Amino acid sequence: MKNSKKLLITISLAVVLSLVLIGFGSLIFKTKNNLQTQSIKVSPVGSQILATGEVASQNEAQLHFQAGGKLTYLPFKEGDRVYAGQTIASLDTYNLQEQLRSALNTYRSTRDKFDQAQNDQNNGVTQKSQGGTLNAVGAGLGQYGVENTTTNYLDTIAKRIVDENQANLDNSVINVEIANYALTLSSITSPINGVITHEDVTTSGVNVTTATTFIVDDPSNLVFKANVSENDIDFINVGSVASIEFGDGNGYVINGTVDKIYPQKQTLADGSEVYQVDIVSNQLPANIQLGQSGSVLIQSNVKSSVILVPTWTILGHQYIWVVNDNKPILRKVTVGKIHGSETEVISGLALEDKIITDPETIAQYHYKIL
C-alpha cells in the first residue's frame, strides 16, 4: 500500500513537471517565433545629417490689406523689382474720399463755433447773454448776493460753454484723422527694396479680402532654408558646418554654416514634421534664384556613438524588454535626450541586444503559463 502511494505521488510529480516544461518550452518557442524585435540603432561618430530645402530671403515682407474692397490698381507682376515706398496695389477709394471730405467739413464748422465761443468769452458776450440768469441768481442770494459771487457763477457758465466747444473740436479732428488713416490703408506699399515673389491676384477689377497676400523678398540677402527631421534636429547647433548642393547629384556645391534654428515645428505637405534651419553662405552666387531647391549635408554634433530606441519601448523611463537566449529579459537602462519618436539610451544596452517592440505580448504568455 505504501509503495502504491509513493508510486502515485511520483507519477503526479512527473506529470506536473512535464506540464511545466511543456509550458516553458511553449514560451521559448512563441518568444522565438512570435515576439516582434528590433535591432539597436546606432548613430555613427561625426555623422552628417541630410536634409532638403530651398533658397529664401532673410528679409521678406508679407503684405495684406486692412479691409476688403475692389482692387483698382495693380502695377506689378510676380518677378518685378520694387523699391521701398512704391505702391504695389490699391483699392477703390471713392467712399473713403467722400468720408474724408465730410469729416473735413464737420471740422471746419466746429472750428468756427469754437473760435466764436472763445471770442465771446474774451469780450464778455457770453456773460451778458446770461442776463436773466444773473438776475435770478442775484435775487436768490439775499444778503449773500454780492457782485463777485454772481460774476464767478457766470464765468463758470462761460468756461463750460468753451470746454464743450473744445471737446467737439477735438472729436472732429479725430474723425478727420480716422478718415485719412482709412484712405492711407487702401494702398499697399513695399517696405523694402526687393522682388515681388507672390501675388494672390493677377489683375485689377476684382474684389479682395484681408487674406489676399502680396510677398516681397530682398534677393541680396539669401539663405538656404533646410527642413530637418525632428529626429535629427537635436544633433545640430548654430555654427554647424554644412554643404549645399543644387542639381541632381552633379550640380553646384557651396559651403555654409547653420545661422538659425527655428523653435516651431512645421508640418510639410507630405505630412512629415520638420524644423526649419537657416544656412548662410557668402558663396551663394547670383545665378541661384529665390525658391531654388537643393539638398544639404549638415555636420552633426555627435561626439560618440548614440544608441536610439523607440520611446514607447521604455517602461517607467528606466526599463526595456530584450530577448536573451530566446527569452524575454527586463533590462534596466539609463536614458538621455528624446529625438522625435526615439530616445537615447546612455547605458544598459549592448549593440547585439534585440529590443522587444511589442512588450504587451509578454504578459499574454505569462498568463498562459499560469
C-alpha positions in Angstrom: 0.0 0.0 0.0 2.8 2.4 0.9 4.6 1.5 -2.3 1.5 2.2 -4.3 1.1 5.7 -2.7 4.8 6.5 -3.3 4.4 5.4 -6.9 1.2 7.6 -7.3 3.0 10.7 -5.8 6.0 10.1 -8.1 3.8 9.8 -11.2 1.9 13.0 -10.2 5.1 15.0 -9.7 6.3 13.7 -13.1 3.1 14.9 -14.8 3.3 18.3 -13.1 7.0 18.7 -14.1 6.2 17.7 -17.7 3.4 20.3 -17.9 5.7 23.0 -16.6 8.4 22.0 -19.1 5.9 21.9 -21.9 4.6 25.4 -20.9 8.1 26.8 -20.6 9.1 25.3 -23.9 6.0 26.8 -25.4 7.0 30.2 -24.1 10.5 29.9 -25.6 9.0 28.7 -28.9 6.5 31.5 -29.0 9.1 34.1 -27.9 11.4 33.0 -30.6 8.8 32.9 -33.3 6.2 35.5 -32.4 7.7 38.3 -30.3 8.5 41.4 -32.5 12.0 42.6 -32.0 14.2 45.4 -33.4 18.0 45.7 -33.6 19.7 48.5 -31.8 20.1 51.7 -33.9 23.5 53.4 -33.6 24.2 56.9 -34.9 27.9 56.8 -36.0 30.5 59.3 -34.8 30.7 62.5 -36.7 27.7 61.6 -38.9 26.2 64.1 -41.4 22.5 64.9 -41.4 20.9 65.0 -44.8 18.0 67.5 -45.4 16.3 69.2 -48.3 15.2 72.8 -48.7 15.2 75.8 -50.8 16.7 79.3 -51.2 14.8 82.0 -49.3 15.4 85.6 -48.3 16.2 86.7 -44.8 14.4 90.0 -45.5 10.8 89.2 -46.5 7.6 91.2 -46.3 4.2 89.6 -46.4 1.6 92.3 -47.0 -2.2 92.4 -46.6 -5.0 95.0 -46.9 -6.5 96.0 -43.6 -10.0 95.9 -45.1 -11.6 94.3 -48.2 -12.7 96.1 -51.3 -12.4 96.3 -55.1 -8.8 96.2 -56.4 -8.3 99.1 -58.9 -4.5 99.4 -59.1 -2.0 96.5 -59.6 1.1 97.9 -61.5 3.5 95.0 -60.9 3.6 91.3 -61.6 5.5 88.4 -59.9 9.2 88.8 -60.6 9.1 92.6 -60.9 11.6 94.6 -58.9 10.1 97.2 -56.5 11.6 99.8 -54.2 10.7 100.8 -50.6 7.7 103.1 -50.6 6.4 102.1 -54.0 2.7 101.3 -54.2 2.1 97.7 -55.4 -1.7 97.6 -55.0 -4.6 99.9 -54.3 -8.4 99.6 -53.6 -11.3 101.8 -54.8 -11.2 104.9 -52.6 -14.3 106.8 -53.7 -16.3 106.1 -50.4 -13.2 106.8 -48.3 -12.5 110.1 -50.0 -16.1 111.2 -49.5 -15.9 110.3 -45.8 -12.8 112.3 -45.5 -14.5 115.3 -47.2 -17.4 115.0 -44.8 -15.1 114.9 -41.8 -13.2 118.0 -43.0 -16.5 119.9 -43.4 -17.5 119.0 -39.9 -14.2 120.0 -38.6 -14.4 123.4 -40.3 -17.8 124.1 -38.9 -16.8 123.0 -35.4 -13.7 125.1 -35.6 -15.7 128.2 -36.4 -18.0 127.6 -33.5 -15.0 127.1 -31.2 -13.3 130.3 -32.3 -16.6 132.2 -31.8 -17.1 130.9 -28.3 -13.6 131.9 -27.3 -14.0 135.3 -28.8 -17.3 135.8 -27.0 -15.8 134.8 -23.7 -12.9 137.1 -24.1 -15.2 140.0 -24.8 -17.8 139.3 -22.1 -20.5 138.5 -24.6 -21.3 135.1 -23.0 -21.7 136.6 -19.6 -24.1 139.3 -20.9 -26.2 136.8 -22.7 -26.9 135.2 -19.3 -28.7 138.4 -18.0 -31.9 136.5 -16.9 -29.8 134.0 -15.1 -27.8 136.9 -13.5 -31.0 138.5 -12.0 -32.3 135.2 -10.7 -29.1 134.4 -9.0 -28.8 137.8 -7.5 -32.4 137.7 -6.1 -31.9 134.3 -4.6 -28.6 135.2 -2.8 -30.3 137.6 -0.4 -27.6 139.2 1.9 -25.0 137.0 0.3 -25.9 138.1 -3.3 -22.8 140.1 -3.7 -21.5 141.0 -7.2 -18.4 138.9 -7.0 -20.4 135.7 -6.4 -22.7 136.4 -9.4 -19.7 137.2 -11.6 -18.0 133.9 -10.7 -21.1 132.0 -11.4 -21.4 133.4 -14.9 -17.7 132.9 -15.6 -18.2 129.2 -14.8 -21.0 129.0 -17.3 -18.9 130.7 -20.0 -16.0 128.4 -19.3 -18.3 125.3 -19.6 -19.5 126.5 -23.0 -15.9 126.9 -24.2 -15.0 123.5 -22.9 -17.9 121.9 -24.7 -16.8 123.5 -28.0 -13.2 122.4 -27.4 -14.4 118.8 -27.0 -16.5 119.0 -30.2 -13.4 120.4 -32.0 -11.2 117.5 -30.7 -13.7 114.9 -31.8 -13.9 116.5 -35.3 -10.1 116.3 -35.5 -10.2 112.6 -34.5 -12.8 111.9 -37.2 -10.6 113.6 -39.9 -7.6 111.5 -38.8 -9.6 108.3 -38.9 -10.9 109.0 -42.3 -7.4 109.9 -43.6 -5.9 106.8 -42.0 -8.6 104.6 -43.7 -7.7 106.2 -47.0 -4.0 105.5 -46.4 -4.7 101.8 -45.7 -6.4 101.4 -49.0 -3.0 101.1 -50.6 -0.1 98.6 -50.0 3.4 99.9 -50.3 6.6 97.9 -50.2 8.6 98.4 -47.0 11.8 97.1 -48.6 13.8 97.1 -51.9 13.2 93.7 -53.5 11.3 91.5 -55.9 7.6 90.6 -55.8 7.6 86.8 -55.4 3.9 86.2 -54.8 0.6 87.8 -55.6 -2.8 86.2 -54.8 -4.4 88.2 -57.7 -3.2 88.7 -61.2 -5.4 91.5 -62.4 -7.3 94.6 -61.1 -11.0 95.0 -61.0 -11.6 92.1 -58.7 -12.7 92.1 -55.0 -10.0 91.2 -52.4 -10.1 90.5 -48.7 -7.8 90.9 -45.8 -6.5 87.4 -46.6 -5.2 88.4 -50.0 -1.4 88.2 -49.8 1.5 90.0 -51.5 5.1 88.9 -50.8 8.2 91.0 -51.4 11.7 89.4 -51.0 15.1 91.0 -50.9 17.3 88.9 -53.2 20.5 90.5 -51.9 20.2 88.7 -48.5 19.7 85.0 -49.3 19.8 81.9 -47.1 19.2 78.2 -47.7 16.2 77.2 -45.6 16.5 73.4 -44.8 13.8 71.1 -43.4 15.5 69.0 -40.8 13.7 65.9 -39.4 12.6 66.1 -35.8 14.7 63.0 -35.1 17.8 64.8 -36.2 17.3 68.4 -35.0 19.0 67.9 -31.6 22.2 66.9 -33.4 22.5 70.3 -35.0 23.9 73.5 -33.5 24.1 77.1 -34.7 27.5 77.2 -36.4 27.5 73.6 -37.6 29.2 73.3 -41.0 27.1 72.4 -44.0 27.5 71.8 -47.7 24.6 72.7 -50.1 24.2 71.0 -53.5 21.9 72.3 -56.3 21.0 70.0 -59.1 20.7 66.2 -59.4 23.9 64.9 -57.9 26.2 66.8 -60.3 25.2 70.3 -59.5 26.9 73.3 -57.9 28.1 72.8 -54.3 28.7 75.6 -51.9 29.8 75.6 -48.2 28.0 77.4 -45.4 27.1 77.3 -41.7 23.9 77.0 -39.7 22.8 80.5 -38.8 19.4 80.0 -37.1 17.3 77.0 -35.9 13.6 77.8 -35.7 11.9 76.6 -32.5 8.5 75.9 -34.0 7.9 72.6 -35.7 6.4 72.7 -39.2 4.3 70.1 -41.0 5.1 69.7 -44.7 2.6 68.9 -47.5 3.6 65.2 -47.3 2.7 65.1 -43.6 6.3 64.9 -42.3 7.2 67.1 -39.3 10.4 69.1 -39.5 12.3 72.0 -38.0 13.5 74.8 -40.3 17.1 75.7 -40.3 18.7 78.7 -42.0 22.1 78.1 -43.6 24.1 81.2 -44.7 27.0 81.3 -47.2 28.8 84.1 -48.9 29.2 81.7 -51.9 25.5 82.0 -52.8 26.0 83.2 -56.4 23.9 85.5 -58.5 22.6 82.6 -60.6 21.0 80.9 -57.6 17.4 82.0 -57.6 14.8 82.5 -54.9 12.9 79.3 -54.3 15.5 77.1 -56.0 15.6 73.7 -54.3 18.5 71.6 -53.2 19.9 69.3 -50.6 22.3 69.9 -47.7 24.6 67.8 -45.6 25.0 69.2 -42.1 27.8 68.1 -39.8 26.2 66.8 -36.6 27.3 67.5 -33.0 27.6 63.8 -32.1 30.9 63.1 -30.3 30.3 59.4 -29.6 28.1 56.5 -30.7 24.5 57.1 -29.8 22.0 54.3 -29.2 18.5 55.1 -30.2 15.4 53.1 -29.3 11.7 53.6 -29.9 10.4 55.7 -27.0 7.3 53.6 -26.4 9.5 50.5 -25.6 10.9 52.2 -22.5 8.9 51.4 -19.3 8.9 53.8 -16.4 11.8 55.7 -18.1 14.3 53.0 -17.0 13.3 49.5 -18.2 13.4 47.8 -21.7 12.4 44.3 -22.6 15.0 42.5 -24.7 15.4 39.0 -26.0 18.3 36.9 -24.5 18.7 33.2 -25.3 15.3 33.3 -26.8 13.8 34.5 -23.6 12.4 38.0 -22.7 14.6 39.8 -20.2 13.7 43.1 -18.5 16.8 45.3 -18.7 17.4 48.4 -16.6 18.8 51.3 -18.6 19.7 55.0 -18.3 18.1 57.2 -20.9 19.1 60.6 -22.4 17.5 63.0 -24.8 14.3 62.4 -26.8 14.7 62.8 -30.6 11.2 62.8 -32.1 9.8 59.2 -31.6 13.2 57.8 -30.4 15.1 58.2 -27.2 18.8 57.9 -26.4 20.0 55.0 -24.2 23.2 56.1 -22.4 23.8 52.7 -20.6 22.3 49.3 -20.0 22.1 48.0 -23.6 24.6 46.2 -25.8 24.8 46.6 -29.6 23.8 42.9 -30.0 20.6 43.2 -28.0 17.3 42.8 -29.7 14.6 45.1 -28.3 11.1 43.7 -28.0 8.8 46.2 -29.7 5.6 44.5 -28.6 6.2 44.0 -24.8 2.4 43.7 -24.1 2.6 40.2 -25.6 4.9 39.1 -22.8 2.1 39.5 -20.3 -0.1 37.3 -22.5 2.4 34.4 -22.5 2.8 34.8 -18.7 -0.9 34.3 -18.1 -0.9 31.2 -20.4 1.8 29.6 -18.2 -0.2 30.2 -15.0 
